[in-house]
């Protein structure tokens, strides 16, 4: 990679750390929010799901803006929206008679920032002059995990130090990341967007059965990953009876460690271990993890398998991006936006379903039902492998 793009690459890493914070700060605050504002499990689940729902809208409505206005403006808008979202989420609920409404509004702005990052950073990394596309994508998404880890540990420790009632001060502290991101986005070099690249092909691809398979693959992969992310903290405290500090640090933070470790390992071993192997065996492991977490009454065992879910689901989202781009080599950067839409839909539906089931039958039942998502993810990967083998066999004829 050319030296003048190194700062650009590091800025992308920073923005993915920011996205890890945007998407994971709220689940860590589930219990404090529930205690202070009397929210139900469904309201908490909806609070998180609205994040992904707005991201979905951003993916659909604003993806063309990246092509028209370029990467720089998209990064600046995403950082500004994240900053505003943090401010509203932290301060307005305590000053209003309708706190839940302001929590939702703050979440909407945070989601706009996160959604714009989602459709900007992956294609930006892909556009940099470097041949190791798969390795770069895996490393990029590992920084999301490190952002998640940083968020869980710092927020949990600070809740214990300054008290749950002061959670808004902690959210305020996280505003430093969008500030730094905005400054960097003003000075980094960015490659030009290839406007109109393969625009006619973008319509034809919807008729391809394998494109539907990739959409389902990332949808159910996102469900499998995000359910454990969003609900593990509350599950460990409410269902397992663990202290919040122990549950968050040993559960959610270890999930993030395993998530990041798998993505770094995939980048390091890309020439020895196929990407689809990480995805297939990881999806199978995720099935086991959800069953164990749902059925065990041993807190330590539940913690271990919560963490293992991070390793199991780590490559389901970034892996689908790489496989999809390789399978449709004529596709442009818009392919990332289409797949991000499906992934965000999974991020909406999965945690919402778990919360809905939890309200009626308990969190353990919610986790048990959630095992269906990695099952379907496994089937999608198997379909891809069969189709890929058939294509290779035809090329040899």
C-alpha positions as CSV (number, residue, x, y, z in Angstrom):
1,X,0.0,0.0,0.0
2,X,1.2,3.5,-0.8
3,X,2.6,5.3,2.2
4,X,0.2,8.2,1.8
5,X,-2.8,6.0,2.4
6,X,-1.5,4.6,5.7
7,X,-3.2,7.3,7.8
8,X,-6.4,6.6,5.8
9,X,-6.2,2.9,6.7
10,X,-5.7,3.8,10.4
11,X,-8.6,6.2,10.3
12,X,-10.8,3.5,9.0
13,X,-9.7,1.4,12.0
14,X,-10.6,4.2,14.3
15,X,-14.1,4.6,12.8
16,X,-14.7,0.9,13.3
17,X,-13.7,1.2,16.9
18,X,-16.3,4.1,17.1
19,X,-18.9,1.9,15.5
20,X,-18.1,-0.8,18.0
21,X,-18.9,1.7,20.7
22,X,-22.1,3.0,19.0
23,X,-23.6,-0.4,18.7
24,X,-22.5,-1.8,22.1
25,X,-22.9,1.0,24.6
26,X,-26.6,0.5,25.0
27,X,-26.6,-3.2,25.9
28,X,-24.1,-2.5,28.7
29,X,-26.6,0.1,30.0
30,X,-29.7,-2.2,29.8
31,X,-29.9,-2.7,33.6
32,X,-29.2,1.0,34.6
33,X,-31.8,2.1,32.0
34,X,-34.3,-0.4,33.2
35,X,-33.8,0.6,36.8
36,X,-34.0,4.4,36.2
37,X,-36.7,4.6,33.7
38,X,-38.7,1.3,34.3
39,X,-38.2,0.0,30.8
40,X,-39.4,-3.5,29.8
41,X,-37.3,-6.1,28.0
42,X,-39.2,-5.4,24.8
43,X,-38.5,-1.7,25.1
44,X,-34.8,-2.4,25.7
45,X,-34.8,-4.8,22.7
46,X,-36.6,-2.2,20.6
47,X,-34.1,0.5,21.6
48,X,-31.3,-1.6,20.1
49,X,-33.3,-2.8,17.2
50,X,-34.1,0.8,16.2
51,X,-30.4,1.3,15.9
52,X,-30.2,-1.4,13.2
53,X,-33.5,-0.3,11.6
54,X,-32.2,3.3,11.1
55,X,-28.9,1.9,9.8
56,X,-31.0,-0.1,7.3
57,X,-32.6,3.1,6.2
58,X,-29.3,4.8,5.8
59,X,-28.0,1.9,3.8
60,X,-31.0,2.1,1.4
61,X,-31.4,5.9,1.1
62,X,-27.8,7.2,1.4
63,X,-25.6,4.6,-0.2
64,X,-25.8,6.5,-3.5
65,X,-24.6,9.6,-1.7
66,X,-21.2,8.0,-1.1
67,X,-20.9,7.5,-4.9
68,X,-21.9,11.1,-5.6
69,X,-20.2,13.0,-2.8
70,X,-17.2,10.7,-2.0
71,X,-15.8,9.0,1.1
72,X,-14.6,12.2,2.9
73,X,-18.0,13.8,3.3
74,X,-19.6,10.5,4.4
75,X,-17.0,10.1,7.1
76,X,-17.6,13.6,8.3
77,X,-21.3,13.2,8.4
78,X,-21.1,9.9,10.3
79,X,-18.8,11.4,12.9
80,X,-21.0,14.5,13.4
81,X,-24.2,12.3,13.7
82,X,-22.5,10.1,16.3
83,X,-21.5,13.1,18.4
84,X,-25.0,14.6,18.4
85,X,-26.5,11.2,19.1
86,X,-24.3,10.6,22.2
87,X,-25.2,14.1,23.5
88,X,-29.0,13.5,23.2
89,X,-28.8,10.0,24.5
90,X,-26.8,11.0,27.6
91,X,-28.5,14.2,28.7
92,X,-32.1,14.6,27.3
93,X,-33.8,11.6,29.0
94,X,-33.0,13.0,32.5
95,X,-34.4,16.4,31.6
96,X,-37.7,15.2,30.1
97,X,-41.0,13.6,31.2
98,X,-40.7,11.2,28.2
99,X,-37.2,9.8,28.7
100,X,-37.8,6.8,26.4
101,X,-38.6,9.1,23.5
102,X,-35.3,10.9,23.9
103,X,-33.4,7.7,24.2
104,X,-34.9,6.7,20.9
105,X,-34.0,10.0,19.3
106,X,-30.5,9.8,20.5
107,X,-30.3,6.2,19.2
108,X,-31.5,7.4,15.8
109,X,-28.6,9.9,15.5
110,X,-26.1,7.3,16.7
111,X,-27.5,4.9,14.1
112,X,-27.2,7.4,11.3
113,X,-23.5,7.7,12.2
114,X,-23.1,4.0,12.4
115,X,-25.0,3.3,9.2
116,X,-23.0,5.8,7.2
117,X,-19.8,4.2,8.5
118,X,-21.1,0.8,7.4
119,X,-21.6,1.7,3.8
120,X,-18.4,3.8,3.6
121,X,-15.6,2.1,5.5
122,X,-15.6,-1.4,4.0
123,X,-15.7,-0.1,0.3
124,X,-13.1,2.5,1.3
125,X,-10.7,-0.2,2.6
126,X,-11.5,-2.2,-0.5
127,X,-10.6,0.8,-2.8
128,X,-7.2,1.3,-1.3
129,X,-4.3,0.2,-3.5
130,X,-3.6,-3.2,-1.8
131,X,-4.0,-6.7,-3.2
132,X,-4.7,-8.4,0.1
133,X,-8.4,-7.5,0.1
134,X,-9.6,-10.4,2.3
135,X,-6.8,-9.9,4.9
136,X,-7.6,-6.1,5.0
137,X,-11.3,-6.8,5.5
138,X,-10.8,-9.3,8.3
139,X,-8.4,-6.9,10.1
140,X,-10.8,-3.9,9.6
141,X,-13.7,-5.8,11.2
142,X,-11.4,-7.0,14.1
143,X,-11.2,-3.3,15.1
144,X,-15.0,-3.4,15.6
145,X,-14.4,-6.1,18.1
146,X,-11.7,-4.1,19.9
147,X,-14.1,-1.2,20.0
148,X,-16.7,-3.4,21.5
149,X,-14.2,-4.7,24.1
150,X,-13.1,-1.2,25.0
151,X,-16.7,-0.1,25.4
152,X,-17.7,-3.0,27.6
153,X,-14.7,-2.9,30.0
154,X,-14.5,0.9,30.3
155,X,-18.3,1.4,30.7
156,X,-18.7,-1.5,33.1
157,X,-15.8,-0.4,35.3
158,X,-16.9,3.2,35.3
159,X,-20.5,2.2,36.3
160,X,-19.0,0.4,39.3
161,X,-16.8,3.4,40.2
162,X,-19.2,6.3,39.8
163,X,-22.5,4.5,40.1
164,X,-25.2,3.3,37.7
165,X,-27.1,6.5,38.2
166,X,-24.3,8.5,36.5
167,X,-24.3,6.4,33.3
168,X,-24.9,9.6,31.3
169,X,-21.4,10.9,32.2
170,X,-19.9,7.8,30.8
171,X,-21.7,8.2,27.5
172,X,-20.5,11.8,27.4
173,X,-16.9,10.6,27.7
174,X,-17.3,8.4,24.6
175,X,-17.9,11.6,22.5
176,X,-14.2,12.0,22.1
177,X,-14.1,9.3,19.4
178,X,-16.4,11.1,16.9
179,X,-14.5,14.3,17.6
180,X,-11.1,12.7,16.7
181,X,-12.7,10.9,13.7
182,X,-14.1,14.1,12.3
183,X,-10.7,15.9,12.5
184,X,-9.0,13.0,10.8
185,X,-11.6,12.8,8.1
186,X,-10.8,16.3,7.2
187,X,-7.1,15.7,6.5
188,X,-6.6,12.1,5.3
189,X,-6.2,11.3,1.6
190,X,-9.1,9.3,0.1
191,X,-9.3,7.5,-3.3
192,X,-11.8,8.6,-5.8
193,X,-15.2,6.8,-6.0
194,X,-15.7,5.0,-9.3
195,X,-19.1,6.6,-10.2
196,X,-21.5,4.4,-12.2
197,X,-19.3,1.4,-12.1
198,X,-21.3,-1.6,-13.3
199,X,-24.6,0.1,-12.7
200,X,-26.5,-2.1,-15.2
201,X,-25.0,-5.2,-13.6
202,X,-26.3,-4.1,-10.2
203,X,-29.9,-4.8,-11.4
204,X,-29.1,-8.1,-13.0
205,X,-27.6,-9.4,-9.8
206,X,-31.0,-9.6,-8.1
207,X,-32.0,-12.4,-10.5
208,X,-29.0,-14.5,-9.4
209,X,-30.0,-17.2,-6.9
210,X,-26.6,-17.1,-5.2
211,X,-27.0,-13.4,-4.5
212,X,-30.1,-14.3,-2.5
213,X,-28.0,-16.9,-0.7
214,X,-25.5,-14.3,0.3
215,X,-28.2,-12.0,1.5
216,X,-29.6,-14.7,3.7
217,X,-26.1,-15.7,4.8
218,X,-25.3,-12.3,6.2
219,X,-28.8,-11.8,7.6
220,X,-28.7,-15.0,9.7
221,X,-25.0,-14.4,10.5
222,X,-25.8,-11.0,11.9
223,X,-28.7,-12.5,13.9
224,X,-26.3,-15.1,15.4
225,X,-23.7,-12.5,16.3
226,X,-25.9,-9.6,17.6
227,X,-28.3,-11.5,19.8
228,X,-25.5,-12.6,22.1
229,X,-23.9,-9.1,21.9
230,X,-27.1,-7.3,22.9
231,X,-28.5,-9.7,25.5
232,X,-25.5,-11.4,27.2
233,X,-25.0,-8.6,29.8
234,X,-28.7,-8.7,30.9
235,X,-28.8,-12.5,30.7
236,X,-25.8,-13.0,33.0
237,X,-27.2,-10.6,35.6
238,X,-30.9,-11.4,35.4
239,X,-30.9,-15.1,34.5
240,X,-27.6,-16.3,35.9
241,X,-27.6,-14.0,39.0
242,X,-24.1,-12.8,38.4
243,X,-22.8,-9.4,39.5
244,X,-23.0,-7.0,36.6
245,X,-19.2,-6.2,36.6
246,X,-18.4,-9.9,36.5
247,X,-21.0,-10.7,33.9
248,X,-20.0,-7.9,31.6
249,X,-16.2,-8.2,31.8
250,X,-16.2,-12.0,31.8
251,X,-19.0,-12.4,29.3
252,X,-19.4,-9.5,26.9
253,X,-15.7,-8.5,26.9
254,X,-14.6,-12.0,26.4
255,X,-17.1,-12.3,23.5
256,X,-15.3,-9.3,22.0
257,X,-11.9,-10.7,22.6
258,X,-12.9,-13.9,20.8
259,X,-14.6,-12.0,18.0
260,X,-11.4,-10.0,17.3
261,X,-9.1,-12.9,17.8
262,X,-10.9,-15.0,15.2
263,X,-10.8,-12.1,12.7
264,X,-7.0,-11.5,13.3
265,X,-6.4,-15.3,13.1
266,X,-8.3,-15.4,9.8
267,X,-6.1,-12.6,8.4
268,X,-2.9,-14.3,9.5
269,X,-3.9,-17.7,8.2
270,X,-5.6,-16.7,5.0
271,X,-3.2,-18.8,2.8
272,X,-3.5,-21.9,5.0
273,X,-7.1,-22.0,6.1
274,X,-10.0,-21.1,3.8
275,X,-12.3,-18.3,4.8
276,X,-15.4,-20.5,4.3
277,X,-13.9,-23.0,6.8
278,X,-14.0,-20.4,9.5
279,X,-17.5,-19.6,8.5
280,X,-18.9,-23.1,8.3
281,X,-17.3,-24.5,11.5
282,X,-18.0,-21.3,13.3
283,X,-21.7,-21.4,12.4
284,X,-21.8,-25.0,13.7
285,X,-20.1,-24.0,16.9
286,X,-22.6,-21.1,17.4
287,X,-25.5,-23.6,17.4
288,X,-23.8,-25.5,20.3
289,X,-23.1,-22.2,22.1
290,X,-26.7,-21.0,22.1
291,X,-28.0,-24.4,23.3
292,X,-25.5,-24.6,26.1
293,X,-26.2,-21.0,27.2
294,X,-29.9,-21.5,27.1
295,X,-30.0,-24.8,28.9
296,X,-27.2,-24.7,31.5
297,X,-27.8,-23.6,35.1
298,X,-24.0,-23.2,35.7
299,X,-23.0,-19.5,35.4
300,X,-19.3,-20.3,34.6
301,X,-20.3,-22.6,31.8
302,X,-22.7,-20.0,30.4
303,X,-19.9,-17.4,30.5
304,X,-17.5,-19.6,28.6
305,X,-20.0,-20.3,25.8
306,X,-21.1,-16.7,25.6
307,X,-17.5,-15.9,24.9
308,X,-17.1,-18.8,22.4
309,X,-20.1,-17.4,20.4
310,X,-17.8,-14.4,19.6
311,X,-15.2,-16.7,18.0
312,X,-17.9,-18.8,16.3
313,X,-19.7,-15.9,14.6
314,X,-16.7,-13.6,14.0
315,X,-16.4,-14.3,10.2
316,X,-20.0,-14.6,9.3
317,X,-20.4,-10.9,8.4
318,X,-17.0,-10.0,7.0
319,X,-16.6,-13.4,5.4
320,X,-19.9,-12.9,3.5
321,X,-18.6,-9.6,2.1
322,X,-15.4,-11.2,0.8
323,X,-17.2,-14.3,-0.6
324,X,-19.8,-12.2,-2.3
325,X,-17.3,-9.8,-3.9
326,X,-15.3,-12.8,-5.1
327,X,-18.3,-14.6,-6.5
328,X,-19.6,-11.5,-8.3
329,X,-16.3,-9.9,-9.5
330,X,-18.1,-7.5,-11.9
331,X,-20.0,-6.0,-8.9
332,X,-18.9,-2.6,-7.7
333,X,-18.8,-1.1,-4.2
334,X,-22.6,-1.1,-4.1
335,X,-22.5,-4.8,-3.3
336,X,-21.3,-3.9,0.2
337,X,-24.3,-1.7,0.7
338,X,-26.8,-4.4,-0.4
339,X,-25.2,-6.9,1.9
340,X,-25.1,-4.3,4.7
341,X,-28.8,-3.9,4.3
342,X,-29.4,-7.6,4.8
343,X,-27.0,-7.6,7.8
344,X,-28.7,-4.7,9.5
345,X,-32.1,-6.4,9.0
346,X,-30.6,-9.4,10.9
347,X,-29.4,-7.0,13.6
348,X,-33.0,-5.7,13.9
349,X,-34.9,-9.0,13.8
350,X,-32.6,-11.2,15.9
351,X,-32.4,-9.2,19.1
352,X,-36.1,-8.1,18.8
353,X,-37.2,-11.7,18.6
354,X,-35.1,-12.7,21.6
355,X,-36.5,-9.8,23.6
356,X,-40.1,-10.7,22.6
357,X,-39.7,-14.3,23.6
358,X,-37.9,-13.3,26.9
359,X,-40.8,-11.1,27.9
360,X,-43.2,-14.0,27.6
361,X,-41.1,-17.0,28.6
362,X,-37.8,-15.7,30.1
363,X,-34.3,-15.0,28.8
364,X,-33.3,-18.6,28.7
365,X,-36.2,-19.4,26.3
366,X,-35.2,-16.4,24.2
367,X,-31.6,-17.8,23.9
368,X,-32.9,-21.3,23.0
369,X,-35.1,-19.9,20.2
370,X,-32.1,-17.9,18.9
371,X,-30.3,-21.2,18.1
372,X,-32.3,-21.4,14.9
373,X,-30.3,-18.5,13.3
374,X,-26.9,-20.2,13.1
375,X,-28.7,-23.4,11.9
376,X,-30.0,-21.5,8.9
377,X,-26.6,-19.7,8.5
378,X,-24.9,-23.1,8.2
379,X,-27.3,-24.2,5.5
380,X,-26.6,-21.1,3.5
381,X,-22.8,-21.7,3.7
382,X,-23.3,-25.3,2.6
383,X,-25.3,-24.1,-0.4
384,X,-22.5,-21.7,-1.3
385,X,-19.8,-24.5,-1.0
386,X,-21.8,-26.8,-3.2
387,X,-22.3,-24.1,-5.9
388,X,-18.7,-23.1,-5.7
389,X,-17.5,-26.7,-6.2
390,X,-19.9,-27.1,-9.1
391,X,-18.5,-23.9,-10.8
392,X,-14.9,-25.1,-10.3
393,X,-15.8,-28.4,-11.8
394,X,-17.4,-26.7,-14.9
395,X,-14.3,-24.5,-15.4
396,X,-12.2,-27.7,-15.6
397,X,-14.3,-29.2,-18.3
